[in-house]
């Protein structure tokens, strides 16, 4: 059986969890905060999440794990059959990660501490995120899904990327980032309206207090 290692407050953890649930793949969860020598055996860069496959191998990096799950468990499909269309899905995933999520992540320390981010950092983050917004607006219709009529891996990936983006916007960035992507808010509501999303979101909420307890214990002053 697959084991998903990490914690439910992590948006990247929840990407994989959503995919596993959508594909109805049997799996178990192991709460792991990372940061240990033992965890590096599962995730060489120490990143959350990681995944132990049914065959006993270990994988990390969410997009890599998504591709593995699609290849190993192709039904129901989350990538189109057409090669070019598959690449378009990966393009949205990569852009959302590099230009939106990773930029929002640069402000995470200020989110957690509820302190003011430096203006030069906010300026840098805003400039790069605006490139991502422009790209997403060019690529995604959100009618009803990111790339059209079919749910794809891009929808699941982007849903949890936007979680952190919205947190940054509501916190240090003071910027309604989603409002700059036409159709995004209605799409978010559609994506949230499923049993899978509700389960993932409930587990995320339940893990919030333990996550902040862990942060306070290990990184608090």
Secondary structure, DSSP 8 states (H G I E B T S, - for coil): -EEEEE-TT-HHHHHHHHHHHHTT--EEEEE----STTGGGT-TT--S-EEE-TTS-EEESHHHHHHHHHHHS-SS-SS-SSHHHHHHHHHHHHHIIIIIIHHHHTTHHHHHHT----HHHHHHHHHHHHHHHHHHHHH---SSBTTBSS--HHHHHHHHHHHHHHHHHHTTT---GGGGSTTHHHHHHHHHSSHHHHHHHHHHHHHHHHHHHHHHHHH--
